[in-house]
Amino acid sequence: MSYASEVKKELTSIDVHAGNAKAELMALIRMNGAIGINNRMLTLNVQTENPAIARRIYSLLKEFYHLEAELSVRRKMKLKKNNQYIVRLKTGVKELLEDLAILKKDSFEINETVPEGMLTSESEIRSYLRGAFLAGGSVNNPETSRYHLEIYSLYEAHNQMIADWINRYEFNARTTDRRSGFIVYMKEAEHIADFLQLIGATTAMLKFEDVRIMRDMRNSVNRLVNCETANLNKVANASMKQIDNIEYIDQKVGLGELPPKLREVAEARMANREVSLKELGELLPGGPISKSGINHRLRKINQFAEKLRA
């Protein structure tokens, strides 16, 4: 089971009261429903690839609206990856859609967004966002890919409404168009985790956070290792250059041509080729000097060698 499927399975097990069930159904039916006419009567088909979501819709309709729907499965065809699960309602459709503010009262005109004032409490808005994620949401597996959560909408106004509601919680949700529709998305790991908790996927959020912490820790360790490796390479390269210059001076004119303090450092470096500058400063016969002092004398030695090469 994919991580997104785990999230949705957890969400479909949440117990809700009447107001929150209505808000969740608003999103599920608005985003996944299709209205038809049979014998001059409205019918409603709500389609999903997730059987748990289909059962959720069926249960909410039966428990809170006392409507008996039909559940059916459309087997996958050649070009379809998954089975299609259909919740079909043949009675009470118009009344249901008007109560859910999907159809305008006494007309067959569809509301592209939830009318202002329909959902007022925080729990109702969270329930609508939960329904929206169940209907058109996906989230990447945090273990194997970049952090990304999105919700697809057919209507731009509805997409913007979802983004605005998410950003009430300062989650930095953004919008863009996608495949004959629109998406609202988040890419910051912390905001994705907070959104999962907001809509009720606490277990999935904890798993997401565990993975995020481990990934951040691995990244920190890798950065430290890379930094340490770079520093070691830098030291090794500098040491090789110093030794090369000292050997060149010795071959050309002899180390005796160097001033006494520089000759002392040159001989110490030749005898201790792999030590750091700090360690080298502690090995001088004339007494220890600081790292900056050693570095200054080595620069003077390099300049002496460059003049000989010129």
Secondary structure, DSSP 4 states (H G I P E B T S, - for coil): --HHHHHHHHHTT----HHHHHHHHHHHHHHHEEEEEETTEEEEEEEES-HHHHHHHHHHHHHHH----EEEEE---TT-SS-EEEEEE-SSHHHHHHHTTSBPTTS-PBPSSPPTTS--SHHHHHHHHHHHHHHHEEE--TTTS---EEEEESSHHHHHHHHHHHHTTT---EEEEETTEEEEEE--HHHHHHHHHHTT-HHHHHHHHHHHHHHHHHHHHHHHHHHHHHHHHHHHHHHHHHHHHHHHHHHHT-GGGS-HHHHHHHHHHHH-TTS-HHHHHHS-TT----HHHHHHHHHHHHHHHHHHH-
